[in-house]
């Protein structure tokens, strides 16, 4: 029985299995759709679609650098056990390397990108879900680059080389030598990992976030009972402090807790005899922003045993 590309697509939509697995199933069953579905179910690949609804907040962050370009990628799993799995770690590493070849930060484009060894990143992800048995997601990516200088990677508490739970990239634009820029970049990356800046400078901070801080500050100022003009100054001061504390360039360097990062970079440039510009950075912390499901394991066991 002959089959078409549309048949393969329909089989993939019905089962959630990878495109190559669907094509192979159609080949093995002579194009019989129902037999192909049964075959994929027997192999466990059709269970992938059901797993995709489960919360994935564990996993790994990967970072990679090639020349003057670097990228960070977060891939999630349901449990920390999977993050220690060699197959999962290899997938995160190779997916991060594949992301280096993309022109823009686009997760869908990354999943459609070629995966070393054949197929696409997305197909390999689907197969991993089937074989490992947990939902996994390529969640996000961000690229930084410079025209002249370095991109320095740093992984806090690495689970494996360039894989861990907090990945940082620092992009330094300069004509100074790598011997100067790389140690500086690593120190700044360590600061970023610890201090969790929300933007490079105050102007880049999210407008909604600033508005929320202003509202909170206004409520606190109103409780003081002071004159309106004094309250206005209190609000402006609180918002300015928030911006200073959360913008990377104005944060105090964690190494001495007194020098702003902008000044650290400037001083390094003067010492090297070449201007250094902290152009961009990335800080990916595993699972940030994901609402984790809280389960009562004892209650689940009791329910399964019919004790409730």
C-alpha positions in Angstrom: 0.0 0.0 0.0 1.5 3.3 -1.1 1.6 6.4 1.2 2.3 10.1 0.9 4.1 12.8 2.8 0.7 13.9 4.1 0.1 10.4 5.5 3.4 10.7 7.4 2.4 14.1 8.7 -1.0 12.8 9.9 0.6 9.9 11.6 2.9 12.3 13.4 0.0 14.4 14.5 -1.9 11.4 15.8 1.0 9.9 17.8 3.4 12.7 18.6 6.2 10.5 17.4 9.2 11.9 15.4 8.9 12.4 11.6 11.6 9.8 10.9 9.9 7.2 13.2 6.6 7.8 11.5 8.1 7.3 8.0 9.8 4.1 9.2 6.5 2.9 10.7 4.7 3.5 7.4 7.5 1.7 5.5 7.3 -1.3 7.8 3.5 -1.5 7.6 3.3 -0.9 3.9 1.4 2.5 4.4 -1.3 1.1 6.6 -2.1 4.0 8.9 -3.8 2.0 11.8 -1.1 -0.6 11.7 1.5 2.2 11.9 -0.2 3.7 14.9 -0.2 0.3 16.6 3.5 -0.2 15.8 4.5 3.2 17.3 2.4 2.5 20.4 4.2 -0.9 20.7 7.5 0.9 20.6 6.3 3.5 23.2 6.7 6.4 20.8 3.0 7.3 20.7 3.1 8.0 24.4 5.1 11.2 23.7 2.0 13.3 23.0 0.6 12.5 26.5 3.8 13.3 28.2 4.0 16.7 26.6 1.3 18.1 28.9 3.4 17.4 32.1 5.3 20.2 33.8 9.0 20.2 32.9 10.9 22.6 35.2 14.2 20.6 35.7 16.8 19.9 33.1 19.9 21.8 32.1 21.2 25.1 30.7 23.9 24.7 28.0 26.3 27.4 26.8 28.6 27.4 23.8 31.0 29.8 22.1 32.4 29.9 18.6 34.7 32.8 17.8 33.0 36.0 18.7 29.5 34.5 19.1 28.0 32.7 22.0 24.6 31.1 22.8 22.8 29.8 25.8 20.0 27.3 25.6 17.6 25.9 28.3 16.2 22.4 27.9 13.8 21.2 30.5 12.8 17.8 31.9 10.4 16.7 34.6 13.0 15.5 37.1 16.6 16.2 38.1 17.4 12.5 37.5 17.1 13.1 33.8 19.5 16.0 33.9 22.1 13.4 35.0 21.3 11.1 32.1 24.1 10.9 29.5 21.6 10.8 26.7 19.9 14.0 27.9 23.2 15.8 28.5 24.5 14.9 25.0 21.2 16.2 23.6 21.5 19.5 25.4 25.2 19.9 24.4 24.5 19.2 20.7 21.4 21.3 20.6 23.3 24.2 22.0 26.0 23.8 19.4 23.3 23.6 16.7 21.9 26.9 18.0 25.2 28.6 17.2 24.5 28.2 13.6 21.2 30.1 13.7 20.8 33.8 12.6 18.2 34.6 15.3 16.9 33.5 18.6 14.1 31.3 17.5 13.2 28.1 19.4 11.1 26.8 16.5 13.9 27.3 14.1 16.2 25.5 16.5 13.9 22.5 16.7 13.8 22.5 12.8 17.7 22.7 12.6 19.7 19.7 11.6 20.9 17.5 14.5 24.3 15.8 14.4 23.8 12.2 13.3 20.6 12.8 11.3 17.1 14.2 11.6 16.3 17.5 13.3 16.6 18.7 16.9 12.8 18.4 17.2 12.8 14.8 16.0 15.6 13.8 18.4 13.7 15.6 21.2 10.6 13.5 20.5 12.6 10.3 20.4 14.2 11.2 23.7 10.9 11.7 25.3 9.8 8.3 24.2 13.0 6.5 25.3 13.7 8.4 28.5 10.0 8.5 29.5 9.7 12.1 30.6 8.4 15.3 29.0 11.3 17.4 27.7 11.1 20.9 26.1 13.6 23.2 24.4 12.4 26.3 26.3 14.5 29.2 25.2 17.8 30.5 23.7 19.7 33.7 23.5 22.7 34.7 21.4 25.3 37.4 22.0 28.1 38.5 19.7 30.8 41.1 19.2 32.5 42.3 16.1 35.9 42.5 17.8 36.6 41.1 21.3 35.4 38.0 23.1 32.4 36.2 24.4 33.2 34.5 27.7 31.1 31.6 28.9 30.6 30.6 32.6 28.7 27.8 34.2 27.9 28.0 37.9 28.1 24.6 39.6 28.5 22.7 36.3 26.9 19.3 36.0 29.2 18.6 33.0 31.4 20.9 30.9 29.3 23.9 29.8 26.1 22.3 31.2 24.5 23.2 34.5 21.7 25.2 36.2 23.0 28.7 35.8 24.7 29.6 32.5 26.2 33.0 31.8 27.7 34.6 28.7 29.5 38.0 28.7 30.2 39.9 25.5 33.1 42.3 25.7 33.9 44.6 22.7 37.5 45.7 22.6 40.8 45.6 20.8 42.5 44.5 24.0 44.0 41.0 24.0 42.1 37.9 25.0 44.6 37.5 27.9 43.0 40.7 29.3 39.4 40.2 28.3 38.8 36.6 29.2 39.7 36.9 33.0 37.7 40.1 33.1 34.8 38.4 31.4 34.9 35.5 33.8 34.9 37.8 36.9 31.9 39.7 35.5 30.1 36.4 34.6 30.6 35.2 38.2 29.1 38.5 39.4 26.2 38.1 37.0 25.5 34.5 38.3 25.5 35.8 41.9 23.8 39.2 41.5 21.1 38.3 39.0 20.9 41.7 37.1 17.6 42.2 35.2 19.1 44.3 32.4 22.4 45.7 31.1 21.5 49.3 32.1 18.6 51.1 33.7 17.1 52.2 30.4 16.7 48.5 29.4 14.7 47.5 32.5 11.2 46.3 31.7 8.7 49.2 31.8 6.0 47.2 33.5 8.4 46.2 36.2 9.4 49.9 36.8 5.7 50.8 36.9 5.0 48.2 39.5 7.9 49.3 41.6 6.7 52.9 41.4 3.2 51.9 42.5 4.6 50.0 45.5 6.8 52.9 46.4 3.9 55.3 46.1 1.8 53.2 48.5 4.6 53.2 51.0 5.2 56.9 50.7 1.5 57.6 51.2 1.6 55.7 54.5 4.3 58.1 55.8 1.8 61.0 55.9 4.4 63.4 54.6 3.6 66.3 52.2 2.9 65.4 48.6 6.1 66.9 47.3 8.2 64.9 49.8 6.3 61.7 48.9 7.1 62.3 45.2 10.8 62.6 46.0 10.5 59.4 48.1 9.0 57.5 45.2 11.6 58.8 42.7 14.4 57.8 45.1 13.0 54.3 45.6 12.6 53.7 41.8 16.1 55.0 41.2 17.5 52.7 43.8 15.7 49.7 42.3 17.1 50.6 38.8 20.6 50.9 40.2 20.4 47.6 42.1 19.1 45.7 39.1 20.9 47.1 36.1 24.3 45.3 35.6 26.4 48.3 34.8 25.4 50.1 38.0 25.5 47.1 40.3 28.3 47.0 42.9 30.9 44.4 41.9 30.5 41.3 44.2 34.3 41.0 44.5 34.6 44.2 46.5 31.0 45.4 47.0 31.9 49.0 46.3 32.9 49.4 42.7 30.1 49.7 40.0 30.5 47.2 37.2 30.8 50.0 34.6 33.8 51.4 36.6 35.4 47.9 36.8 35.2 47.6 33.0 36.5 51.2 32.5 39.5 50.6 34.9 40.4 47.3 33.1 40.4 49.2 29.8 42.7 51.9 31.1 45.1 49.3 32.5 45.1 47.5 29.1 45.5 50.7 27.1 42.3 49.9 25.1 38.7 50.8 25.6 36.5 47.9 26.7 32.8 47.9 26.3 30.5 45.5 28.1 28.1 45.1 25.1 25.7 42.4 26.3 25.2 39.4 28.6 23.0 36.4 29.1 22.0 34.8 32.4 19.9 31.7 32.2 18.8 30.0 35.4 17.1 26.7 35.1 13.4 26.8 35.5 13.1 30.5 36.3 9.5 31.7 35.6 8.1 28.2 35.4 5.3 27.4 37.9 6.1 24.0 39.3 3.4 21.6 40.3 3.4 20.8 44.0 2.3 17.2 44.6 1.5 15.3 47.8 3.2 12.0 47.2 1.6 10.3 50.2 -1.9 11.5 49.1 -1.2 10.2 45.5 -0.3 6.8 46.9 -3.3 6.7 49.1 -5.6 7.6 46.3 -4.1 5.0 44.0 -4.6 2.4 46.8 -8.2 3.5 47.3 -7.6 4.7 50.8 -9.2 8.1 50.4 
